[in-house]
Amino acid sequence: MEQCVKELLNGEKVGDILDCYHLQKYELLTKIREELWNIKLLNNEETLNKLSTTFYQECFLLRISKKPVALFSDTHFGSKDEKLEYYQMFIDFCLTNHIYTLLHGGDIGDGLVRCSTKYRNSLKQLDHILEVYIDSPFLKQYVLGGNHDEKYHHHGIDILKELAMNKRNIIPLGYGQCFIQIFNNIVSIEHHARLSKEEKILPYDFTIAGHSHKSRFTNHSVRIPTLSNSIQYPNIIEGLPGFIIMIPIKKENKLCFERYYFINGKIKKEEKTYIYQLQKRSPHSVW
């Protein structure tokens, strides 16, 4: 078992452990998730309950009740498909419309998959991402790492940690999946095609996901469009690059989603809005 997790079980405070081991909170949460799965396999119920309670208390890195949130994803900076004009127009839109909370749904960078000729190695891509990623005192930015971002690990780079260390108001959420709280509901933020067993650690009420490059609104989930030129379905709104604005309606326990897309170099708003009634749940347990 990781030493930091042992200390957590022995009563050390989360903040003290983060300081002692120089960890971002998502790094500690990742270690807890890994240990929870190992402990479950060992049938150590007492330790499992103690650690799962700690995870549930600490895992919500974003809590939303009334302010709008801008959802964007799959920027693929450093790739042949990056579109910095879209990104800058998106940021300008948020500032103009007083939307100060942003959530990136993953694949910040290219990960040397479809790299531009300018950025053919990991350090050049890192420098480019740090150069173009907005640094604003007005914006609070929550960032999930995607499958392309994980590829930087092979080159000794943690892109989330780099962003958090070099930019203001960046809150890294981890890789692949994290949890946020909207009202009293648990929402899974995801970037992958399929959940592994380890990622089914906490029951949740709703899903917001990147990765597919196709914006969709289904019964219990919302898919975020790409903010790049990596377009798979150019003839339908769902396949166009864009972003989504999420507006919480606390009194009614509802979420309202507005879809915006780029066409002919301009931002267009879809006429239809999508409203979801979040269902309240009984107290959650990790397993």
C-alpha positions in Angstrom: 0.0 0.0 0.0 1.2 3.5 -0.8 2.7 5.2 2.3 0.5 8.3 1.9 -2.6 6.1 1.9 -1.4 4.3 5.1 -1.0 7.7 6.7 -4.5 8.7 5.7 -5.9 5.5 7.3 -3.9 6.4 10.4 -5.7 9.7 10.8 -3.4 12.2 9.0 -5.2 15.1 7.4 -5.5 15.2 3.6 -4.0 18.7 3.4 -1.0 17.6 5.4 -0.4 14.6 3.2 -0.7 16.7 0.0 1.9 19.1 1.4 4.3 16.4 2.7 4.3 14.4 -0.6 4.0 17.4 -2.9 0.8 16.0 -4.5 -2.1 17.5 -6.3 -5.4 16.3 -4.9 -6.2 14.3 -8.0 -3.0 12.3 -7.5 -4.0 11.3 -4.0 -7.5 10.4 -5.1 -6.0 8.3 -7.8 -3.9 6.4 -5.3 -7.0 5.9 -3.0 -9.0 4.5 -6.0 -6.2 2.0 -6.7 -6.0 0.9 -3.1 -9.8 0.6 -2.8 -9.8 -1.9 -5.6 -6.9 -3.9 -4.1 -8.5 -3.9 -0.6 -11.8 -5.0 -2.1 -10.1 -8.0 -3.7 -8.5 -8.8 -0.2 -12.0 -8.7 1.4 -10.7 -6.3 4.1 -14.1 -4.8 5.0 -13.0 -2.5 7.8 -10.2 -0.8 5.8 -12.4 -0.7 2.8 -15.2 1.2 4.6 -12.7 3.6 6.2 -10.9 4.4 3.0 -14.1 4.6 0.9 -15.6 7.1 3.3 -12.6 9.3 3.0 -12.8 9.0 -0.8 -16.4 10.0 -0.8 -15.7 13.0 1.5 -12.8 14.3 -0.7 -13.6 13.3 -4.3 -15.7 16.3 -5.3 -13.3 18.8 -6.7 -16.1 21.0 -8.0 -19.5 21.7 -6.4 -22.1 23.5 -8.5 -25.3 25.1 -7.3 -26.3 28.1 -9.3 -23.5 29.6 -11.5 -23.3 28.6 -15.2 -20.5 26.4 -16.4 -18.9 26.3 -19.9 -18.2 22.7 -21.1 -15.6 22.2 -23.8 -13.4 19.3 -24.8 -10.9 17.7 -27.2 -8.9 20.8 -28.0 -6.0 18.6 -29.2 -3.4 21.4 -28.9 -0.3 20.6 -30.9 -2.1 18.4 -33.4 -2.9 18.8 -37.1 -6.5 19.4 -36.0 -6.0 22.2 -33.4 -8.1 25.3 -34.0 -6.8 28.1 -31.8 -9.3 30.6 -33.4 -12.2 28.5 -32.0 -10.6 28.3 -28.6 -10.0 32.1 -28.4 -13.6 32.8 -29.6 -14.9 30.4 -26.9 -12.9 32.2 -24.2 -14.1 35.6 -25.4 -17.7 34.3 -25.4 -17.3 33.2 -21.8 -15.9 36.5 -20.6 -18.4 38.5 -22.5 -21.3 36.5 -21.1 -19.9 36.5 -17.5 -19.3 32.8 -17.5 -16.3 32.3 -15.2 -16.3 28.6 -14.5 -14.9 26.4 -17.3 -14.6 22.6 -17.5 -12.4 20.8 -20.0 -13.6 17.3 -20.8 -10.2 15.9 -21.8 -7.7 15.6 -24.6 -6.1 18.9 -23.9 -3.1 18.0 -26.2 -2.3 15.8 -29.0 -0.1 13.3 -27.2 2.1 12.8 -30.3 -0.8 11.0 -32.2 -1.6 13.4 -35.0 1.1 16.0 -34.3 1.6 19.1 -36.3 5.0 19.4 -38.0 5.8 22.2 -35.5 5.3 20.0 -32.5 6.9 16.6 -33.2 8.2 15.9 -29.7 6.7 16.0 -26.2 8.6 19.0 -24.9 7.6 21.1 -27.9 4.0 20.1 -27.4 4.2 20.9 -23.7 5.6 24.4 -24.4 2.9 25.0 -27.0 0.1 24.0 -24.6 1.5 26.2 -21.8 1.8 29.0 -24.3 -1.8 28.8 -25.7 -3.8 27.7 -22.6 -5.5 30.7 -21.3 -4.2 32.3 -18.0 -6.9 34.5 -16.6 -7.6 35.8 -13.1 -11.3 35.9 -13.9 -11.7 32.3 -14.9 -11.7 29.2 -12.7 -10.8 26.2 -14.9 -11.3 22.6 -14.1 -9.4 20.2 -16.4 -9.8 16.5 -16.9 -7.1 14.6 -18.7 -8.0 12.4 -21.7 -6.5 9.4 -23.4 -4.2 11.6 -25.6 -3.0 13.5 -22.4 -2.1 10.2 -20.7 0.3 9.5 -23.6 2.6 12.3 -22.3 3.3 10.0 -19.2 5.5 7.9 -21.5 7.7 11.0 -21.8 7.8 11.8 -18.1 5.2 14.6 -18.4 2.0 15.0 -16.4 0.2 17.7 -18.4 -2.3 18.3 -15.6 0.4 19.0 -13.1 2.2 21.2 -15.5 -0.9 23.3 -16.1 -1.6 23.6 -12.4 1.9 24.7 -11.7 2.2 27.2 -14.5 -1.2 28.7 -14.8 -3.5 30.6 -12.4 -6.8 29.1 -11.3 -6.3 25.7 -12.9 -7.8 22.8 -10.9 -6.8 19.4 -12.3 -9.4 16.7 -12.0 -7.4 13.6 -12.9 -7.4 11.3 -15.9 -10.3 9.5 -17.5 -12.9 10.1 -14.9 -13.7 12.3 -11.9 -16.7 13.2 -9.8 -18.4 16.6 -9.2 -21.4 17.5 -7.2 -24.4 19.4 -8.6 -26.9 20.3 -6.0 -27.0 17.0 -4.0 -26.4 14.8 -7.0 -23.2 13.0 -8.1 -22.1 13.6 -11.7 -19.4 11.6 -13.4 -17.1 13.6 -15.7 -15.6 11.1 -18.2 -13.2 10.8 -21.1 -13.1 7.3 -22.4 -15.1 4.8 -24.6 -15.8 2.3 -21.8 -15.5 2.3 -18.0 -13.1 -0.1 -16.3 -14.1 -2.0 -13.1 -11.9 0.4 -11.1 -13.8 3.4 -12.5 -17.2 2.1 -11.3 -16.2 3.0 -7.8 -19.1 5.4 -7.0 -22.7 5.3 -8.1 -23.7 8.5 -9.8 -26.8 10.2 -11.2 -25.6 11.8 -14.4 -22.7 11.7 -16.9 -20.9 14.5 -18.8 -18.3 13.2 -21.2 -15.8 14.2 -23.8 -13.9 11.9 -26.2 -16.5 11.1 -28.9 -16.1 14.4 -30.8 -19.9 14.3 -31.2 -22.3 16.3 -29.1 -25.2 14.3 -27.9 -28.0 14.6 -25.3 -29.4 11.2 -24.1 -31.5 10.2 -21.1 -28.8 10.4 -18.4 -25.8 11.9 -20.2 -24.4 14.8 -22.2 -21.6 14.5 -24.7 -19.4 17.5 -25.2 -18.4 18.5 -28.8 -14.8 18.9 -29.9 -13.2 22.3 -29.9 -10.9 21.4 -32.8 -11.0 20.6 -36.5 -11.1 16.9 -35.8 -14.7 16.6 -37.2 -16.2 13.2 -38.0 -19.8 14.3 -38.8 -19.6 17.6 -40.6 -23.2 17.5 -42.0 -25.0 17.5 -38.7 -25.0 19.9 -35.7 -24.0 17.1 -33.4 -20.8 16.6 -35.4 -19.7 20.2 -35.6 -17.0 21.8 -33.3 -18.4 23.8 -30.4 -19.2 23.9 -26.7 -22.0 23.7 -24.2 -23.2 26.0 -21.5 -24.7 24.3 -18.5 -27.1 26.4 -16.4 -28.2 25.0 -13.0 -31.7 25.7 -11.8 -31.4 25.0 -8.1 -35.0 25.6 -7.0 -36.2 22.9 -9.5 -33.1 20.6 -9.2 -32.7 20.9 -13.0 -29.9 21.4 -15.5 -30.4 23.4 -18.6 -27.9 22.9 -21.5 -27.4 25.2 -24.5 -25.4 24.0 -27.4 -23.2 26.3 -29.5 -21.4 25.4 -32.6 -19.0 26.9 -35.1 -19.9 27.4 -38.7 -18.4 29.7 -41.3 -16.0 31.1 -38.6 -18.9 32.2 -36.3 -20.5 31.0 -33.2 -24.1 29.9 -33.6 -26.5 28.9 -30.9 -28.9 26.0 -31.4 -32.5 27.1 -31.0 -33.4 24.1 -28.8 -32.4 23.9 -25.2 -32.1 20.6 -23.3 -33.4 20.4 -19.7 -32.8 17.5 -17.3 -34.5 16.8 -14.0 -31.9 15.5 -11.6 -33.2 12.8 -9.3 -32.3 13.0 -5.6 -30.7 9.8 -4.2 -30.4 8.2 -0.9 -27.0 8.3 0.8 -24.3 6.9 -1.3 -21.8 4.1 -0.5 -18.8 3.5 -2.6 -19.4 -0.2 -3.0 
